[in-house]
Amino acid sequence: MWLKHKGAIVPCTSGLHASEHPFDALRYAPGNMLHLVKLRGKLTAHGNPVDKVCARERKIVATINAENLLRD
């Protein structure tokens, strides 16, 4: 199921966010669930170097509980 955001796409403010690398996501997302996602629609990158992307639509493809990975 695709989640859809209807407002402005502004990193850190409005839209559906994702990070390419899991360790970047750790700075933004609470908890220990790690999701593999697909993005579509308008995309806006954020950071230098880029550490997240804000999108119009996001779909969770797979999920793992990364607690043991985080502890390692």
Predicted model as a PDB file, atoms N, CA, C, CB and O in Angstrom, pLDDT in the B-factor column:
MODEL        1                                                                  
ATOM      1  N   MET A   1       0.837  -1.181   0.000  1.00 94.00           N  
ATOM      2  CA  MET A   1       0.000   0.000   0.000  1.00 94.00           C  
ATOM      3  C   MET A   1       0.884   1.248   0.000  1.00 94.00           C  
ATOM      4  CB  MET A   1      -0.953  -0.004   1.217  1.00 94.00           C  
ATOM      5  O   MET A   1       1.796   1.361   0.819  1.00 94.00           O  
ATOM      6  N   TRP A   2       0.624   2.162  -0.893  1.00 97.00           N  
ATOM      7  CA  TRP A   2       1.367   3.408  -0.970  1.00 97.00           C  
ATOM      8  C   TRP A   2       0.776   4.439  -0.009  1.00 97.00           C  
ATOM      9  CB  TRP A   2       1.365   3.949  -2.410  1.00 97.00           C  
ATOM     10  O   TRP A   2      -0.430   4.685  -0.019  1.00 97.00           O  
ATOM     11  N   LEU A   3       1.635   5.041   0.823  1.00 97.00           N  
ATOM     12  CA  LEU A   3       1.250   6.200   1.622  1.00 97.00           C  
ATOM     13  C   LEU A   3       1.418   7.418   0.730  1.00 97.00           C  
ATOM     14  CB  LEU A   3       2.109   6.322   2.944  1.00 97.00           C  
ATOM     15  O   LEU A   3       2.385   7.493  -0.028  1.00 97.00           O  
ATOM     16  N   LYS A   4       0.500   8.376   0.803  1.00 97.00           N  
ATOM     17  CA  LYS A   4       0.558   9.549  -0.065  1.00 97.00           C  
ATOM     18  C   LYS A   4       0.470  10.816   0.771  1.00 97.00           C  
ATOM     19  CB  LYS A   4      -0.575   9.514  -1.113  1.00 97.00           C  
ATOM     20  O   LYS A   4      -0.358  10.931   1.674  1.00 97.00           O  
ATOM     21  N   HIS A   5       1.341  11.763   0.451  1.00 96.00           N  
ATOM     22  CA  HIS A   5       1.351  13.066   1.116  1.00 96.00           C  
ATOM     23  C   HIS A   5       0.829  14.104   0.137  1.00 96.00           C  
ATOM     24  CB  HIS A   5       2.785  13.441   1.620  1.00 96.00           C  
ATOM     25  O   HIS A   5       1.310  14.186  -0.993  1.00 96.00           O  
ATOM     26  N   LYS A   6      -0.154  14.900   0.557  1.00 94.00           N  
ATOM     27  CA  LYS A   6      -0.787  15.863  -0.337  1.00 94.00           C  
ATOM     28  C   LYS A   6      -0.248  17.283  -0.219  1.00 94.00           C  
ATOM     29  CB  LYS A   6      -2.244  15.878  -0.083  1.00 94.00           C  
ATOM     30  O   LYS A   6      -0.505  18.110  -1.093  1.00 94.00           O  
ATOM     31  N   GLY A   7       0.483  17.575   0.830  1.00 93.00           N  
ATOM     32  CA  GLY A   7       0.987  18.933   1.026  1.00 93.00           C  
ATOM     33  C   GLY A   7       2.321  19.166   0.344  1.00 93.00           C  
ATOM     34  O   GLY A   7       2.721  18.422  -0.552  1.00 93.00           O  
ATOM     35  N   ALA A   8       2.998  20.208   0.784  1.00 94.00           N  
ATOM     36  CA  ALA A   8       4.315  20.555   0.251  1.00 94.00           C  
ATOM     37  C   ALA A   8       5.330  19.471   0.576  1.00 94.00           C  
ATOM     38  CB  ALA A   8       4.785  21.903   0.811  1.00 94.00           C  
ATOM     39  O   ALA A   8       5.196  18.771   1.580  1.00 94.00           O  
ATOM     40  N   ILE A   9       6.344  19.329  -0.269  1.00 94.00           N  
ATOM     41  CA  ILE A   9       7.445  18.390  -0.032  1.00 94.00           C  
ATOM     42  C   ILE A   9       8.639  19.208   0.434  1.00 94.00           C  
ATOM     43  CB  ILE A   9       7.791  17.549  -1.329  1.00 94.00           C  
ATOM     44  O   ILE A   9       9.345  19.809  -0.376  1.00 94.00           O  
ATOM     45  N   VAL A  10       8.862  19.228   1.747  1.00 94.00           N  
ATOM     46  CA  VAL A  10       9.927  20.024   2.356  1.00 94.00           C  
ATOM     47  C   VAL A  10      10.658  19.143   3.359  1.00 94.00           C  
ATOM     48  CB  VAL A  10       9.359  21.316   3.046  1.00 94.00           C  
ATOM     49  O   VAL A  10      10.075  18.770   4.377  1.00 94.00           O  
ATOM     50  N   PRO A  11      11.937  18.794   3.099  1.00 93.00           N  
ATOM     51  CA  PRO A  11      12.681  17.955   4.032  1.00 93.00           C  
ATOM     52  C   PRO A  11      12.634  18.499   5.459  1.00 93.00           C  
ATOM     53  CB  PRO A  11      14.123  17.830   3.577  1.00 93.00           C  
ATOM     54  O   PRO A  11      12.720  19.707   5.681  1.00 93.00           O  
ATOM     55  N   CYS A  12      12.496  17.602   6.406  1.00 90.00           N  
ATOM     56  CA  CYS A  12      12.439  17.900   7.843  1.00 90.00           C  
ATOM     57  C   CYS A  12      11.140  18.567   8.273  1.00 90.00           C  
ATOM     58  CB  CYS A  12      13.593  18.781   8.223  1.00 90.00           C  
ATOM     59  O   CYS A  12      10.944  18.814   9.463  1.00 90.00           O  
ATOM     60  N   THR A  13      10.255  18.863   7.336  1.00 93.00           N  
ATOM     61  CA  THR A  13       9.035  19.579   7.672  1.00 93.00           C  
ATOM     62  C   THR A  13       7.780  18.865   7.192  1.00 93.00           C  
ATOM     63  CB  THR A  13       9.080  20.959   7.090  1.00 93.00           C  
ATOM     64  O   THR A  13       6.848  18.653   7.968  1.00 93.00           O  
ATOM     65  N   SER A  14       7.752  18.495   5.923  1.00 95.00           N  
ATOM     66  CA  SER A  14       6.522  17.991   5.328  1.00 95.00           C  
ATOM     67  C   SER A  14       6.832  17.010   4.202  1.00 95.00           C  
ATOM     68  CB  SER A  14       5.666  19.150   4.806  1.00 95.00           C  
ATOM     69  O   SER A  14       7.647  17.302   3.327  1.00 95.00           O  
ATOM     70  N   GLY A  15       6.185  15.854   4.224  1.00 95.00           N  
ATOM     71  CA  GLY A  15       6.395  14.828   3.207  1.00 95.00           C  
ATOM     72  C   GLY A  15       6.713  13.497   3.861  1.00 95.00           C  
ATOM     73  O   GLY A  15       6.672  13.372   5.085  1.00 95.00           O  
ATOM     74  N   LEU A  16       7.027  12.511   3.048  1.00 96.00           N  
ATOM     75  CA  LEU A  16       7.370  11.170   3.531  1.00 96.00           C  
ATOM     76  C   LEU A  16       8.871  10.976   3.363  1.00 96.00           C  
ATOM     77  CB  LEU A  16       6.569  10.057   2.762  1.00 96.00           C  
ATOM     78  O   LEU A  16       9.391  11.082   2.252  1.00 96.00           O  
ATOM     79  N   HIS A  17       9.564  10.694   4.452  1.00 95.00           N  
ATOM     80  CA  HIS A  17      11.017  10.693   4.466  1.00 95.00           C  
ATOM     81  C   HIS A  17      11.588   9.277   4.418  1.00 95.00           C  
ATOM     82  CB  HIS A  17      11.521  11.412   5.698  1.00 95.00           C  
ATOM     83  O   HIS A  17      10.944   8.312   4.830  1.00 95.00           O  
ATOM     84  N   ALA A  18      12.831   9.177   3.896  1.00 95.00           N  
ATOM     85  CA  ALA A  18      13.573   7.921   3.855  1.00 95.00           C  
ATOM     86  C   ALA A  18      15.060   8.254   3.745  1.00 95.00           C  
ATOM     87  CB  ALA A  18      13.101   7.016   2.658  1.00 95.00           C  
ATOM     88  O   ALA A  18      15.432   9.344   3.311  1.00 95.00           O  
ATOM     89  N   SER A  19      15.899   7.306   4.142  1.00 95.00           N  
ATOM     90  CA  SER A  19      17.348   7.433   3.991  1.00 95.00           C  
ATOM     91  C   SER A  19      17.859   6.241   3.202  1.00 95.00           C  
ATOM     92  CB  SER A  19      18.058   7.527   5.376  1.00 95.00           C  
ATOM     93  O   SER A  19      17.352   5.128   3.346  1.00 95.00           O  
ATOM     94  N   GLU A  20      18.867   6.475   2.363  1.00 92.00           N  
ATOM     95  CA  GLU A  20      19.443   5.386   1.578  1.00 92.00           C  
ATOM     96  C   GLU A  20      20.211   4.418   2.471  1.00 92.00           C  
ATOM     97  CB  GLU A  20      20.363   5.942   0.488  1.00 92.00           C  
ATOM     98  O   GLU A  20      20.151   3.204   2.271  1.00 92.00           O  
ATOM     99  N   HIS A  21      20.928   4.948   3.447  1.00 90.00           N  
ATOM    100  CA  HIS A  21      21.753   4.122   4.322  1.00 90.00           C  
ATOM    101  C   HIS A  21      21.105   4.001   5.705  1.00 90.00           C  
ATOM    102  CB  HIS A  21      23.177   4.714   4.441  1.00 90.00           C  
ATOM    103  O   HIS A  21      20.684   5.009   6.271  1.00 90.00           O  
ATOM    104  N   PRO A  22      21.018   2.791   6.257  1.00 85.00           N  
ATOM    105  CA  PRO A  22      20.375   2.593   7.560  1.00 85.00           C  
ATOM    106  C   PRO A  22      20.969   3.454   8.676  1.00 85.00           C  
ATOM    107  CB  PRO A  22      20.471   1.145   7.951  1.00 85.00           C  
ATOM    108  O   PRO A  22      20.234   3.916   9.549  1.00 85.00           O  
ATOM    109  N   PHE A  23      22.272   3.676   8.662  1.00 84.00           N  
ATOM    110  CA  PHE A  23      22.873   4.466   9.741  1.00 84.00           C  
ATOM    111  C   PHE A  23      22.461   5.934   9.664  1.00 84.00           C  
ATOM    112  CB  PHE A  23      24.395   4.354   9.692  1.00 84.00           C  
ATOM    113  O   PHE A  23      22.436   6.617  10.688  1.00 84.00           O  
ATOM    114  N   ASP A  24      22.138   6.429   8.471  1.00 89.00           N  
ATOM    115  CA  ASP A  24      21.577   7.782   8.369  1.00 89.00           C  
ATOM    116  C   ASP A  24      20.190   7.815   8.987  1.00 89.00           C  
ATOM    117  CB  ASP A  24      21.520   8.249   6.894  1.00 89.00           C  
ATOM    118  O   ASP A  24      19.840   8.770   9.681  1.00 89.00           O  
ATOM    119  N   ALA A  25      19.401   6.784   8.742  1.00 86.00           N  
ATOM    120  CA  ALA A  25      18.037   6.718   9.270  1.00 86.00           C  
ATOM    121  C   ALA A  25      18.030   6.700  10.801  1.00 86.00           C  
ATOM    122  CB  ALA A  25      17.319   5.474   8.729  1.00 86.00           C  
ATOM    123  O   ALA A  25      17.090   7.202  11.417  1.00 86.00           O  
ATOM    124  N   LEU A  26      19.057   6.134  11.415  1.00 81.00           N  
ATOM    125  CA  LEU A  26      19.113   6.046  12.881  1.00 81.00           C  
ATOM    126  C   LEU A  26      19.055   7.427  13.543  1.00 81.00           C  
ATOM    127  CB  LEU A  26      20.390   5.320  13.313  1.00 81.00           C  
ATOM    128  O   LEU A  26      18.571   7.558  14.667  1.00 81.00           O  
ATOM    129  N   ARG A  27      19.544   8.440  12.854  1.00 82.00           N  
ATOM    130  CA  ARG A  27      19.536   9.786  13.440  1.00 82.00           C  
ATOM    131  C   ARG A  27      18.148  10.408  13.441  1.00 82.00           C  
ATOM    132  CB  ARG A  27      20.494  10.690  12.688  1.00 82.00           C  
ATOM    133  O   ARG A  27      17.897  11.362  14.176  1.00 82.00           O  
ATOM    134  N   TYR A  28      17.250   9.877  12.626  1.00 84.00           N  
ATOM    135  CA  TYR A  28      15.934  10.493  12.462  1.00 84.00           C  
ATOM    136  C   TYR A  28      14.781   9.654  12.988  1.00 84.00           C  
ATOM    137  CB  TYR A  28      15.700  10.784  11.028  1.00 84.00           C  
ATOM    138  O   TYR A  28      13.812  10.200  13.515  1.00 84.00           O  
ATOM    139  N   ALA A  29      14.871   8.342  12.854  1.00 82.00           N  
ATOM    140  CA  ALA A  29      13.736   7.470  13.164  1.00 82.00           C  
ATOM    141  C   ALA A  29      13.870   6.872  14.559  1.00 82.00           C  
ATOM    142  CB  ALA A  29      13.618   6.352  12.123  1.00 82.00           C  
ATOM    143  O   ALA A  29      14.937   6.374  14.916  1.00 82.00           O  
ATOM    144  N   PRO A  30      12.809   6.914  15.347  1.00 83.00           N  
ATOM    145  CA  PRO A  30      12.846   6.293  16.667  1.00 83.00           C  
ATOM    146  C   PRO A  30      12.643   4.778  16.564  1.00 83.00           C  
ATOM    147  CB  PRO A  30      11.773   6.914  17.580  1.00 83.00           C  
ATOM    148  O   PRO A  30      12.079   4.285  15.586  1.00 83.00           O  
ATOM    149  N   GLY A  31      13.094   4.070  17.551  1.00 87.00           N  
ATOM    150  CA  GLY A  31      12.829   2.634  17.616  1.00 87.00           C  
ATOM    151  C   GLY A  31      13.828   1.804  16.837  1.00 87.00           C  
ATOM    152  O   GLY A  31      14.815   2.317  16.309  1.00 87.00           O  
ATOM    153  N   ASN A  32      13.550   0.506  16.776  1.00 88.00           N  
ATOM    154  CA  ASN A  32      14.498  -0.427  16.183  1.00 88.00           C  
ATOM    155  C   ASN A  32      13.947  -1.173  14.971  1.00 88.00           C  
ATOM    156  CB  ASN A  32      14.932  -1.414  17.213  1.00 88.00           C  
ATOM    157  O   ASN A  32      14.544  -2.151  14.522  1.00 88.00           O  
ATOM    158  N   MET A  33      12.816  -0.720  14.440  1.00 91.00           N  
ATOM    159  CA  MET A  33      12.281  -1.331  13.226  1.00 91.00           C  
ATOM    160  C   MET A  33      12.922  -0.667  12.013  1.00 91.00           C  
ATOM    161  CB  MET A  33      10.729  -1.205  13.170  1.00 91.00           C  
ATOM    162  O   MET A  33      12.954   0.558  11.903  1.00 91.00           O  
ATOM    163  N   LEU A  34      13.430  -1.493  11.110  1.00 91.00           N  
ATOM    164  CA  LEU A  34      14.094  -1.004   9.903  1.00 91.00           C  
ATOM    165  C   LEU A  34      13.249  -1.400   8.698  1.00 91.00           C  
ATOM    166  CB  LEU A  34      15.549  -1.573   9.781  1.00 91.00           C  
ATOM    167  O   LEU A  34      12.930  -2.575   8.518  1.00 91.00           O  
ATOM    168  N   HIS A  35      12.887  -0.416   7.873  1.00 93.00           N  
ATOM    169  CA  HIS A  35      12.015  -0.654   6.720  1.00 93.00           C  
ATOM    170  C   HIS A  35      12.780  -0.418   5.420  1.00 93.00           C  
ATOM    171  CB  HIS A  35      10.766   0.259   6.782  1.00 93.00           C  
ATOM    172  O   HIS A  35      13.520   0.558   5.294  1.00 93.00           O  
ATOM    173  N   LEU A  36      12.598  -1.308   4.467  1.00 95.00           N  
ATOM    174  CA  LEU A  36      13.039  -1.086   3.107  1.00 95.00           C  
ATOM    175  C   LEU A  36      11.843  -0.474   2.389  1.00 95.00           C  
ATOM    176  CB  LEU A  36      13.545  -2.423   2.411  1.00 95.00           C  
ATOM    177  O   LEU A  36      10.750  -1.040   2.415  1.00 95.00           O  
ATOM    178  N   VAL A  37      12.042   0.689   1.741  1.00 96.00           N  
ATOM    179  CA  VAL A  37      10.923   1.385   1.121  1.00 96.00           C  
ATOM    180  C   VAL A  37      11.207   1.718  -0.331  1.00 96.00           C  
ATOM    181  CB  VAL A  37      10.604   2.650   1.886  1.00 96.00           C  
ATOM    182  O   VAL A  37      12.357   1.755  -0.769  1.00 96.00           O  
ATOM    183  N   LYS A  38      10.125   1.962  -1.071  1.00 97.00           N  
ATOM    184  CA  LYS A  38      10.198   2.534  -2.415  1.00 97.00           C  
ATOM    185  C   LYS A  38       9.571   3.908  -2.331  1.00 97.00           C  
ATOM    186  CB  LYS A  38       9.475   1.630  -3.492  1.00 97.00           C  
ATOM    187  O   LYS A  38       8.602   4.120  -1.601  1.00 97.00           O  
ATOM    188  N   LEU A  39      10.135   4.846  -3.088  1.00 97.00           N  
ATOM    189  CA  LEU A  39       9.614   6.209  -3.143  1.00 97.00           C  
ATOM    190  C   LEU A  39       9.181   6.511  -4.566  1.00 97.00           C  
ATOM    191  CB  LEU A  39      10.672   7.238  -2.656  1.00 97.00           C  
ATOM    192  O   LEU A  39       9.745   5.977  -5.522  1.00 97.00           O  
ATOM    193  N   ARG A  40       8.172   7.375  -4.707  1.00 96.00           N  
ATOM    194  CA  ARG A  40       7.788   7.846  -6.035  1.00 96.00           C  
ATOM    195  C   ARG A  40       7.136   9.212  -5.909  1.00 96.00           C  
ATOM    196  CB  ARG A  40       6.829   6.841  -6.730  1.00 96.00           C  
ATOM    197  O   ARG A  40       6.820   9.676  -4.813  1.00 96.00           O  
ATOM    198  N   GLY A  41       6.944   9.840  -7.053  1.00 93.00           N  
ATOM    199  CA  GLY A  41       6.420  11.199  -7.056  1.00 93.00           C  
ATOM    200  C   GLY A  41       7.554  12.191  -6.920  1.00 93.00           C  
ATOM    201  O   GLY A  41       8.708  11.861  -7.190  1.00 93.00           O  
ATOM    202  N   LYS A  42       7.236  13.398  -6.506  1.00 87.00           N  
ATOM    203  CA  LYS A  42       8.256  14.433  -6.324  1.00 87.00           C  
ATOM    204  C   LYS A  42       9.205  14.025  -5.201  1.00 87.00           C  
ATOM    205  CB  LYS A  42       7.600  15.809  -6.013  1.00 87.00           C  
ATOM    206  O   LYS A  42       8.759  13.685  -4.105  1.00 87.00           O  
ATOM    207  N   LEU A  43      10.523  14.058  -5.469  1.00 93.00           N  
ATOM    208  CA  LEU A  43      11.551  13.732  -4.478  1.00 93.00           C  
ATOM    209  C   LEU A  43      12.424  14.955  -4.246  1.00 93.00           C  
ATOM    210  CB  LEU A  43      12.414  12.520  -4.939  1.00 93.00           C  
ATOM    211  O   LEU A  43      12.785  15.655  -5.192  1.00 93.00           O  
ATOM    212  N   THR A  44      12.764  15.213  -2.979  1.00 95.00           N  
ATOM    213  CA  THR A  44      13.653  16.311  -2.631  1.00 95.00           C  
ATOM    214  C   THR A  44      14.725  15.773  -1.688  1.00 95.00           C  
ATOM    215  CB  THR A  44      12.867  17.497  -1.978  1.00 95.00           C  
ATOM    216  O   THR A  44      14.411  15.266  -0.612  1.00 95.00           O  
ATOM    217  N   ALA A  45      15.992  15.884  -2.093  1.00 95.00           N  
ATOM    218  CA  ALA A  45      17.108  15.419  -1.280  1.00 95.00           C  
ATOM    219  C   ALA A  45      17.437  16.457  -0.209  1.00 95.00           C  
ATOM    220  CB  ALA A  45      18.347  15.135  -2.160  1.00 95.00           C  
ATOM    221  O   ALA A  45      17.126  17.639  -0.358  1.00 95.00           O  
ATOM    222  N   HIS A  46      18.075  15.996   0.881  1.00 94.00           N  
ATOM    223  CA  HIS A  46      18.424  16.884   1.987  1.00 94.00           C  
ATOM    224  C   HIS A  46      19.796  16.508   2.527  1.00 94.00           C  
ATOM    225  CB  HIS A  46      17.358  16.817   3.110  1.00 94.00           C  
ATOM    226  O   HIS A  46      20.128  15.328   2.636  1.00 94.00           O  
ATOM    227  N   GLY A  47      20.584  17.514   2.862  1.00 91.00           N  
ATOM    228  CA  GLY A  47      21.884  17.310   3.491  1.00 91.00           C  
ATOM    229  C   GLY A  47      23.031  17.425   2.503  1.00 91.00           C  
ATOM    230  O   GLY A  47      22.843  17.330   1.290  1.00 91.00           O  
ATOM    231  N   ASN A  48      24.227  17.632   3.050  1.00 93.00           N  
ATOM    232  CA  ASN A  48      25.446  17.687   2.250  1.00 93.00           C  
ATOM    233  C   ASN A  48      26.559  17.028   3.037  1.00 93.00           C  
ATOM    234  CB  ASN A  48      25.820  19.152   1.874  1.00 93.00           C  
ATOM    235  O   ASN A  48      27.206  17.686   3.851  1.00 93.00           O  
ATOM    236  N   PRO A  49      26.801  15.733   2.815  1.00 93.00           N  
ATOM    237  CA  PRO A  49      26.223  14.877   1.782  1.00 93.00           C  
ATOM    238  C   PRO A  49      24.759  14.523   2.096  1.00 93.00           C  
ATOM    239  CB  PRO A  49      27.056  13.594   1.636  1.00 93.00           C  
ATOM    240  O   PRO A  49      24.311  14.638   3.237  1.00 93.00           O  
ATOM    241  N   VAL A  50      24.041  14.100   1.081  1.00 93.00           N  
ATOM    242  CA  VAL A  50      22.626  13.754   1.227  1.00 93.00           C  
ATOM    243  C   VAL A  50      22.475  12.609   2.223  1.00 93.00           C  
ATOM    244  CB  VAL A  50      22.008  13.368  -0.143  1.00 93.00           C  
ATOM    245  O   VAL A  50      23.108  11.563   2.074  1.00 93.00           O  
ATOM    246  N   ASP A  51      21.628  12.809   3.250  1.00 93.00           N  
ATOM    247  CA  ASP A  51      21.405  11.762   4.242  1.00 93.00           C  
ATOM    248  C   ASP A  51      19.936  11.357   4.343  1.00 93.00           C  
ATOM    249  CB  ASP A  51      21.900  12.222   5.594  1.00 93.00           C  
ATOM    250  O   ASP A  51      19.597  10.429   5.077  1.00 93.00           O  
ATOM    251  N   LYS A  52      19.056  12.057   3.602  1.00 95.00           N  
ATOM    252  CA  LYS A  52      17.659  11.638   3.536  1.00 95.00           C  
ATOM    253  C   LYS A  52      16.996  12.263   2.323  1.00 95.00           C  
ATOM    254  CB  LYS A  52      16.904  12.024   4.826  1.00 95.00           C  
ATOM    255  O   LYS A  52      17.489  13.226   1.737  1.00 95.00           O  
ATOM    256  N   VAL A  53      15.859  11.678   1.968  1.00 96.00           N  
ATOM    257  CA  VAL A  53      15.073  12.154   0.839  1.00 96.00           C  
ATOM    258  C   VAL A  53      13.636  12.293   1.310  1.00 96.00           C  
ATOM    259  CB  VAL A  53      15.181  11.188  -0.393  1.00 96.00           C  
ATOM    260  O   VAL A  53      13.148  11.473   2.088  1.00 96.00           O  
ATOM    261  N   CYS A  54      12.973  13.314   0.846  1.00 96.00           N  
ATOM    262  CA  CYS A  54      11.571  13.548   1.148  1.00 96.00           C  
ATOM    263  C   CYS A  54      10.781  13.313  -0.131  1.00 96.00           C  
ATOM    264  CB  CYS A  54      11.336  14.993   1.711  1.00 96.00           C  
ATOM    265  O   CYS A  54      11.169  13.791  -1.197  1.00 96.00           O  
ATOM    266  N   ALA A  55       9.672  12.577  -0.035  1.00 97.00           N  
ATOM    267  CA  ALA A  55       8.934  12.165  -1.223  1.00 97.00           C  
ATOM    268  C   ALA A  55       7.445  12.424  -1.103  1.00 97.00           C  
ATOM    269  CB  ALA A  55       9.169  10.709  -1.494  1.00 97.00           C  
ATOM    270  O   ALA A  55       6.925  12.665  -0.013  1.00 97.00           O  
ATOM    271  N   ARG A  56       6.775  12.371  -2.228  1.00 97.00           N  
ATOM    272  CA  ARG A  56       5.323  12.491  -2.296  1.00 97.00           C  
ATOM    273  C   ARG A  56       4.653  11.189  -1.861  1.00 97.00           C  
ATOM    274  CB  ARG A  56       4.882  12.869  -3.720  1.00 97.00           C  
ATOM    275  O   ARG A  56       3.618  11.215  -1.196  1.00 97.00           O  
ATOM    276  N   GLU A  57       5.259  10.016  -2.247  1.00 97.00           N  
ATOM    277  CA  GLU A  57       4.666   8.716  -1.935  1.00 97.00           C  
ATOM    278  C   GLU A  57       5.751   7.753  -1.447  1.00 97.00           C  
ATOM    279  CB  GLU A  57       3.937   8.133  -3.176  1.00 97.00           C  
ATOM    280  O   GLU A  57       6.894   7.800  -1.901  1.00 97.00           O  
ATOM    281  N   ARG A  58       5.363   6.874  -0.506  1.00 97.00           N  
ATOM    282  CA  ARG A  58       6.291   5.885   0.052  1.00 97.00           C  
ATOM    283  C   ARG A  58       5.548   4.583   0.296  1.00 97.00           C  
ATOM    284  CB  ARG A  58       6.939   6.401   1.370  1.00 97.00           C  
ATOM    285  O   ARG A  58       4.408   4.576   0.763  1.00 97.00           O  
ATOM    286  N   LYS A  59       6.218   3.473  -0.030  1.00 98.00           N  
ATOM    287  CA  LYS A  59       5.659   2.135   0.185  1.00 98.00           C  
ATOM    288  C   LYS A  59       6.687   1.281   0.924  1.00 98.00           C  
ATOM    289  CB  LYS A  59       5.255   1.468  -1.173  1.00 98.00           C  
ATOM    290  O   LYS A  59       7.843   1.195   0.508  1.00 98.00           O  
ATOM    291  N   ILE A  60       6.262   0.645   2.029  1.00 97.00           N  
ATOM    292  CA  ILE A  60       7.141  -0.267   2.762  1.00 97.00           C  
ATOM    293  C   ILE A  60       7.159  -1.600   2.018  1.00 97.00           C  
ATOM    294  CB  ILE A  60       6.666  -0.454   4.255  1.00 97.00           C  
ATOM    295  O   ILE A  60       6.112  -2.199   1.773  1.00 97.00           O  
ATOM    296  N   VAL A  61       8.358  -2.057   1.661  1.00 97.00           N  
ATOM    297  CA  VAL A  61       8.543  -3.302   0.911  1.00 97.00           C  
ATOM    298  C   VAL A  61       8.895  -4.453   1.851  1.00 97.00           C  
ATOM    299  CB  VAL A  61       9.643  -3.131  -0.154  1.00 97.00           C  
ATOM    300  O   VAL A  61       8.440  -5.580   1.656  1.00 97.00           O  
ATOM    301  N   ALA A  62       9.714  -4.162   2.880  1.00 97.00           N  
ATOM    302  CA  ALA A  62      10.135  -5.189   3.840  1.00 97.00           C  
ATOM    303  C   ALA A  62      10.458  -4.511   5.163  1.00 97.00           C  
ATOM    304  CB  ALA A  62      11.371  -5.994   3.311  1.00 97.00           C  
ATOM    305  O   ALA A  62      10.817  -3.334   5.199  1.00 97.00           O  
ATOM    306  N   THR A  63      10.324  -5.269   6.252  1.00 96.00           N  
ATOM    307  CA  THR A  63      10.589  -4.753   7.593  1.00 96.00           C  
ATOM    308  C   THR A  63      11.321  -5.813   8.408  1.00 96.00           C  
ATOM    309  CB  THR A  63       9.271  -4.333   8.297  1.00 96.00           C  
ATOM    310  O   THR A  63      11.000  -7.000   8.347  1.00 96.00           O  
ATOM    311  N   ILE A  64      12.314  -5.356   9.175  1.00 94.00           N  
ATOM    312  CA  ILE A  64      12.984  -6.253  10.127  1.00 94.00           C  
ATOM    313  C   ILE A  64      13.081  -5.536  11.473  1.00 94.00           C  
ATOM    314  CB  ILE A  64      14.414  -6.677   9.610  1.00 94.00           C  
ATOM    315  O   ILE A  64      13.098  -4.307  11.539  1.00 94.00           O  
ATOM    316  N   ASN A  65      13.143  -6.323  12.537  1.00 94.00           N  
ATOM    317  CA  ASN A  65      13.461  -5.793  13.845  1.00 94.00           C  
ATOM    318  C   ASN A  65      14.984  -5.801  13.934  1.00 94.00           C  
ATOM    319  CB  ASN A  65      12.785  -6.631  15.011  1.00 94.00           C  
ATOM    320  O   ASN A  65      15.601  -6.864  13.995  1.00 94.00           O  
ATOM    321  N   ALA A  66      15.584  -4.614  13.941  1.00 90.00           N  
ATOM    322  CA  ALA A  66      17.044  -4.475  13.890  1.00 90.00           C  
ATOM    323  C   ALA A  66      17.681  -4.345  15.273  1.00 90.00           C  
ATOM    324  CB  ALA A  66      17.413  -3.270  13.056  1.00 90.00           C  
ATOM    325  O   ALA A  66      18.827  -3.908  15.375  1.00 90.00           O  
ATOM    326  N   GLU A  67      16.971  -4.712  16.333  1.00 90.00           N  
ATOM    327  CA  GLU A  67      17.503  -4.534  17.684  1.00 90.00           C  
ATOM    328  C   GLU A  67      18.852  -5.228  17.876  1.00 90.00           C  
ATOM    329  CB  GLU A  67      16.511  -5.060  18.703  1.00 90.00           C  
ATOM    330  O   GLU A  67      19.794  -4.612  18.375  1.00 90.00           O  
ATOM    331  N   ASN A  68      18.954  -6.494  17.489  1.00 90.00           N  
ATOM    332  CA  ASN A  68      20.231  -7.209  17.664  1.00 90.00           C  
ATOM    333  C   ASN A  68      21.329  -6.583  16.807  1.00 90.00           C  
ATOM    334  CB  ASN A  68      20.069  -8.703  17.302  1.00 90.00           C  
ATOM    335  O   ASN A  68      22.468  -6.487  17.262  1.00 90.00           O  
ATOM    336  N   LEU A  69      21.026  -6.157  15.595  1.00 84.00           N  
ATOM    337  CA  LEU A  69      21.990  -5.501  14.741  1.00 84.00           C  
ATOM    338  C   LEU A  69      22.479  -4.202  15.377  1.00 84.00           C  
ATOM    339  CB  LEU A  69      21.383  -5.231  13.370  1.00 84.00           C  
ATOM    340  O   LEU A  69      23.672  -3.903  15.346  1.00 84.00           O  
ATOM    341  N   LEU A  70      21.565  -3.438  15.949  1.00 81.00           N  
ATOM    342  CA  LEU A  70      21.932  -2.187  16.603  1.00 81.00           C  
ATOM    343  C   LEU A  70      22.809  -2.436  17.832  1.00 81.00           C  
ATOM    344  CB  LEU A  70      20.674  -1.413  17.003  1.00 81.00           C  
ATOM    345  O   LEU A  70      23.726  -1.662  18.106  1.00 81.00           O  
ATOM    346  N   ARG A  71      22.536  -3.495  18.559  1.00 85.00           N  
ATOM    347  CA  ARG A  71      23.347  -3.816  19.747  1.00 85.00           C  
ATOM    348  C   ARG A  71      24.754  -4.252  19.371  1.00 85.00           C  
ATOM    349  CB  ARG A  71      22.676  -4.914  20.569  1.00 85.00           C  
ATOM    350  O   ARG A  71      25.713  -3.973  20.091  1.00 85.00           O  
ATOM    351  N   ASP A  72      24.873  -4.945  18.229  1.00 80.00           N  
ATOM    352  CA  ASP A  72      26.206  -5.373  17.753  1.00 80.00           C  
ATOM    353  C   ASP A  72      27.023  -4.170  17.353  1.00 80.00           C  
ATOM    354  CB  ASP A  72      26.088  -6.350  16.562  1.00 80.00           C  
ATOM    355  O   ASP A  72      28.169  -4.316  16.928  1.00 80.00           O  
TER     356      ASP A  72                                                      
ENDMDL                                                                          
END                                                                             
